[in-house]
Structure formats: structure tokens, C-alpha cells
Amino acid sequence: MKKVLKVLKRLFWGFIVFILLVSVSVFGYHRYQLGKESETMDSKGTFVEFHNKKLNVYNEGDGENIFVFMSGSGIAAPVYEMKGLYSKFSKKNKIAIVERAGYGYSEVFDDNRDIDMILEQTRNALIQSGNKPPYILVPHSLSGIEAIYWAQKYPNEVKAIIALDIGLPKEYVTYKMGFLDSLTIRGMNFLTKMGFQRLAPSTTYNPEVIKQTFLTEHEKEMYKAISYKQFFNDDMAQELLRSYENGKKSVNLPTPKETPILFLSAYTDQNKTSKYTKKKNENYEELADQLLIADVIKIKGKHSIYLYAPEEIYKLAIDFINGKVE
């Protein structure tokens, strides 16, 4: 029995040493790659300051309407990932992308990611970069909380919302994150600090972006480099961990009845009849019924719908603005 315990003890400590060696190696390689990638990384946008931290704002095109594209959670390089969609709008309109703290070329702020703070950073960044309201917001996923909260607090600044498969504030409150989910987020955050995301590229950046033709080869390399640097950092993790509190702030305010919203709901052949998809569409319809101007339209494609149906989204958005908002 003593021999068995002795062997098990050696195996245990051998495993611990192995894990430590792997971790140190991965961390060292990650730091080396970050330094190497930073030498070739160029900026794309304009930096504005907010409490001695820098936010990146990318502007393109010209026109009367300003479409503000707002990325979902974990989209590490919004300026590159959403290019296939916003480049269609920028041909006849002005577009702006505020890369939130911890995203793209923006710095990590290490703040608590309270929705009021996020919104003030976005509003200030737009003004400083020469974009005056009103805006047409184009949020995706988690940024649906910010977009709707924006319309609730500053209705005169929001001309309309083109909602790309957004999460509604009500949903983040109803389906509050559990302990295991929060533990997973914290664990992912720790692993990315160590650099383990480099061992799983397909989970760090969206392979579908690399398949697309809207990015040059150089832009694809920048997209990958930023993703390795920013993926699941402290700001991204905190955004998710605070989704309940942030959603609750919106739920406690009156519905923005006078803000026109076009809900574009993504579906695939595999999930179109799922309980999740049906409930999501029911929630969209329920909110749309409370608004003076609103439509709910289903679009075939995965959650990152801007990658799968950019032309359709552009046409629906312009028709909605010209036909029902203007």
C-alpha cells in the first residue's frame, strides 16, 4: 500500500511540474509573439482620450446619416471583423466604430464596465472624433444592452437602431448568469493572460472572417494579431460578468417607444425550430409591439449575421430608414 501511495504521489507531483513547465513555455512564447506582432501592427482609426486611457474610433465615408457599428462580446477586432458590412454603408453614408475598452486598438481600462460608464465613453469618443448626434446605432449581440439603454437615456441622440441579432436587456436579467458560467469566464480570462489562446486559433478569432474576401492579406494578419492580444481580457470578461446588473438598469427604465428599431434575427436550418430561437423571436416581437415604429425580420445565418448576409442587411436597413424613419 505504501508503495502504491508513493507512486501516486510521484505521479501527482510529476503532473504538477509538467503543467508548470507547459504554462511557463506557453506564457513565454505568448510574450515573445506579442512583442514581434507589435512591431508590425499599424493603427486604423483615431485615438481619443478618456481619463488618460485611449479609445480607438474608426470613421469611413460621408453622408447625412451616421451609422454607429457596435460589436458584440469577445469580437476582439471589430474594425476588421465587421468590415464586410460597414463598407457597404460607407459608400453613401458615414460610419463610425468605437472600439470599446479592451477591444481592437483601444487600451484595456480595467474599470468595472458599468453600462453608464461604457455609454459615456462611447458618446464622448464619437464627439471627440467629429461625429455629432443623432446616430443610427447598429449593435450586435451584447451591445444591444448599450444601444437600448442609449435610446432610453438620450432619445434625441438615437435616430434609429438596426439590431443585429441582439441580446435584449430583459434576457440578461431573466437568464442571470450562474456560478459555473462566471467561473468559466474567469477561467478563460486567466488562461488568455497566460497565452493559451494561441493553442486554439479557431476559438480566438472567427475562421469565417479569414475565409472572406473583404480583408487584404495584411488586414487578416492584423486581425489575428489583435485577437491574440485582446481576446477575453479583463474588460471583456467584466462586461459579461456585469451583464445582469447592466441589463437591469435598462429594464428599470421606460421602453424607448419613439425610437424606431429594426430587429434582424439570425437563424440556421439547425436551430430555426429550437426553443432558444423561438423565444428570442417572441421577445423581439413583444418589444416591437411596444414601439411606434419597428419590424422583426428573420435572416438566415449564424449569430455573427454580418458575415453571412451583409448585402441583405444593408438593403433591409436602408429600406427601413428611408421608408419608415425618414
Secondary structure, 3 states (H helix, E strand, C coil): CHHHHHHHHHHHHHHHHHHHHHHHHHHHHHHHHHHHHHHHCCCCCEEEEECCEEEEEEEEECCCCEEEEECCCCCCCHHHHCHHHHHHHCCCCEEEEEECCCCCCCCCCCCCCCHHHHHHHHHHHHHHCCCCCCEEEEEEHHHHHHHHHHHHHCHHHEEEEEEECCCCHHHHHHCCCCHHHHHHHHHHHHHHHHCHHHHCHHHHCCHHHHHCCCCCHHHHHHHHHHHHHHCCCHHHHHHHHCHHHHHHHHHCCCCCCCCCEEEEEEECCCCCCCHHHHHHHHHHHHHHCCCCCEEEEEEECCCCHHHCCHHHHHHHHHHHHHHHHC
